[in-house]
Amino acid sequence: MKIGQITFTRFVAAMAIVISHFNKDLFLYKIDYISNLFLRANVGVSYFFILSGFIMIIAYHKKDKIDYLEFYKNRFARIYPLYVLGLLLYFLTRSQMFDVYKVVLYGLGIQSWIPGEAMILNFPGWSISVEFFFYLLFPLLYNHFYSRNNKMIWVVSIALWVITQVFSNLYPVYGAYEGPHTPSHEFLYYFPFWHLNEFLIGNLAGIFFIKNFRQKNYDRQIIAIFVLILVSLIFVPLFYHNGLMALLFVPAILMISANNGWITRFFSLKPMEYLGEISYGIYITHIPVLYLVREFLEWQQYTFNIDIVFVIYIMVMLLSSAIFYQLIEKPMRNLLRKIHFSKQ
């Protein structure tokens, strides 16, 4: 089962994160209330985690059992080539940051497990480190819970979501949180265990969707939920980073996936779907590409204002991401997937 219309939403989430990382002098941050939206745009990573869990169920729900090695090989082929490319691009402008210890942590995808090291090198890689954790668990979860229709996973997932929300809101209150750019911040925001609930909730959403799928026109409901998401991020000062937005993201994913209205027709247009396809490249390379654009403009001694630089950056980033997708991501994925493990 392929749900083309959901692909474009990955691009929307990726672009929100890109804008949030660009520069706080950008014109968008000078607009009252709208600035709050981009200051909290890191919630887009939560959307990725929930959608990842959802898509895993959609992709594998017809299997009785998942072969561990085949699954890990396919995930490696999908994620790792651009993950490494992001690091190599980073070193083009930050070669002085090379450190064997950090490269090993990044290469193994374990940086998010070590508070104080989660944001090393190409820092969007922290979320891929978390995804590696999800992928490690998924075949086990599928083979022992999902394929067997074991209801205990529902209890565990919901309990974990509640525990995570309680912890995330109490941790700063009781003095353990020391502020941004500290190990305590990285423990609260980037530690994989606090994001596991998002992946599991996404899995459950996928199971619900498979069992209750009914195509219908949900255009009005989707618009209403989208407005609720915007209003929540702009006006309601809650801690959204560790799964709270699942309350709105899950209904949005379900209704977009089941919708047959004009929103689906728009999201399913080939250019829109293609933007979704290159969104991983956008996300994992947007910081090193930003550094490269800045270095080039400084070298040429251009004095554009920040808004013009932003337009140039977006154009370069979209073009480079499309090139990476066509020349690296797709070919490497297809090549690596041809590797077969012999079974004794």
Disulfide bonds with the S-S distance in Angstrom:
none
